[in-house]
Amino acid sequence: MDDQICKHLSAIKKLKQPEYYLCDECMKHGGNWVHLRTCQECGVTLCCDSSPSKHASKHARETGHPVVISAEPGERWLWCYVDEEMVEY
């Protein structure tokens, strides 16, 4: 990663890809999602902030896991919740 991006993004050396395309938390509670994000710390896939429950950002706040990738096919970017920074790969 580039030296000009935040330390959280530059710390990512190998991407954790989604194992499946569904929100773990929405599935437990019968919720719906718009887009999916995969946590780069633990690998959980959760729904984005455009989704009603916003599970990915809740997970980041509650766990301190700062970086997600888009789990959407064809999208290739990482997002840091702490520094509100995105980088494409």
HUBELKA-V456543 format. One record per residue. N is the residue number from 1. RES is the residue in one letter. OMEGA is omega in radians with two decimals (* if undefined). BURIAL is I if it has 16 or more other ideal C-beta (glycine too) atoms within 10 Angstrom, else O. Layout:
n & res & omega & burial
N & RES & OMEGA & BURIAL
N & RES & OMEGA & BURIAL
This chain:
n & res & omega & burial
1 & M & -3.08 & O
2 & D & 3.12 & O
3 & D & -3.09 & O
4 & Q & 3.09 & O
5 & I & -3.07 & I
6 & C & -3.09 & I
7 & K & -3.14 & O
8 & H & 3.12 & I
9 & L & -3.11 & I
10 & S & 3.11 & O
11 & A & -3.12 & O
12 & I & -3.13 & I
13 & K & 3.12 & O
14 & K & -3.08 & O
15 & L & 2.99 & O
16 & K & -3.13 & I
17 & Q & 3.11 & O
18 & P & 3.08 & I
19 & E & -3.13 & O
20 & Y & -3.04 & O
21 & Y & 3.03 & O
22 & L & 3.12 & O
23 & C & -3.12 & I
24 & D & -3.08 & O
25 & E & 3.10 & I
26 & C & 3.12 & I
27 & M & 3.12 & O
28 & K & -3.00 & O
29 & H & 3.11 & O
30 & G & -3.13 & O
31 & G & 3.12 & O
32 & N & 3.12 & O
33 & W & 3.10 & I
34 & V & 3.12 & O
35 & H & -3.08 & O
36 & L & 3.11 & I
37 & R & 3.13 & I
38 & T & 3.13 & I
39 & C & -3.12 & I
40 & Q & 3.05 & I
41 & E & -3.03 & I
42 & C & 3.07 & O
43 & G & 3.12 & O
44 & V & 3.10 & I
45 & T & -3.05 & I
46 & L & -3.07 & I
47 & C & -3.06 & I
48 & C & -3.13 & I
49 & D & 3.01 & O
50 & S & 3.13 & O
51 & S & -3.09 & I
52 & P & -3.04 & O
53 & S & 3.08 & I
54 & K & -3.05 & I
55 & H & -3.10 & I
56 & A & -3.14 & I
57 & S & 3.05 & I
58 & K & 3.11 & O
59 & H & 3.14 & I
60 & A & 3.13 & I
61 & R & -3.05 & O
62 & E & -3.05 & O
63 & T & -3.04 & O
64 & G & 3.08 & O
65 & H & -2.93 & I
66 & P & -2.94 & I
67 & V & 3.02 & I
68 & V & 2.91 & I
69 & I & 3.00 & I
70 & S & 3.08 & I
71 & A & -3.13 & I
72 & E & 3.10 & I
73 & P & 3.12 & O
74 & G & 3.10 & O
75 & E & -3.07 & O
76 & R & 3.12 & O
77 & W & 3.05 & O
78 & L & 3.12 & I
79 & W & 3.04 & I
80 & C & 3.12 & I
81 & Y & -3.09 & I
82 & V & -3.05 & O
83 & D & -3.12 & O
84 & E & -3.11 & O
85 & E & 3.14 & O
86 & M & 3.03 & O
87 & V & 3.08 & I
88 & E & 3.10 & O
89 & Y & * & O
